[in-house]
C-alpha cells in the first residue's frame, strides 16, 4: 500500500481505510510501497518513502505494517537531485546493493522487504531471504498466457511466487483486461480448490 493511496495515485480511488482494515482483519498483511510510487528528492525524500510511509499507513489503518515492497519508480530527477543515487532506491537489483544506505534504512525499519535483487520463485518449504526477494507484476504489460504459465510453473515445480497488481493499469494499452485478470484469478482459485497450490495473502 502506498501511504497516500487516496490522493497521489488513481489506483486507490474509492478504497477507504475501513476497506483495507477489513482485509487485514481477514488475514491479509500490510506492506508499505512508499508514499506515492513516485521519484523523490534527496535523502529526506528517500527517508520519507521508507520510514514515514510506514507511520502514515499504521496511523490510517490502525494495523501493523509487516514489510516494505520496493516501488518500481520511473526516474524523473537527476542523480544530484536524488542525493547521489543514480536510480530511485539505489535500484536494489543486485545482492551487493544491500550494503548501501538505502538498504540499511529499509532493514532498520522493516523485518522483511521485497526488491529486485532476489529470485521470484523459491521451492515450497525453503526459507527465502528476508530482504530482496523479487515478485512479478501481473498488471504491467503481462499477457494472460504468461500469467497462466506462472501458475503452471508453481504447480509443476512446487514453488512459491509473489504476485503484485497495480489494479489501475488493468485494461490500459499493453496490459491484460479486467476480464482476463478475472480468468487468471479463477484459475488460481481452481488450483487452490484442487489442492495443487496454496494461497497466502
Secondary structure as UniProt FT lines:
FT   TURN            3..7
FT   HELIX           10..12
FT   TURN            13..14
FT   HELIX           17..25
FT   TURN            26..27
FT   STRAND          30..32
FT   HELIX           42..47
FT   HELIX           48..52
FT   HELIX           53..61
FT   STRAND          65..69
FT   TURN            79..83
FT   HELIX           88..90
FT   HELIX           95..99
FT   HELIX           101..109
FT   STRAND          113..114
FT   STRAND          121..123
FT   TURN            124..125
FT   STRAND          131..133
FT   STRAND          136..137
FT   TURN            138..139
FT   HELIX           144..157
FT   STRAND          159..161
FT   STRAND          163..164
FT   HELIX           167..169
FT   TURN            170..171
FT   TURN            173..174
FT   HELIX           178..194
//
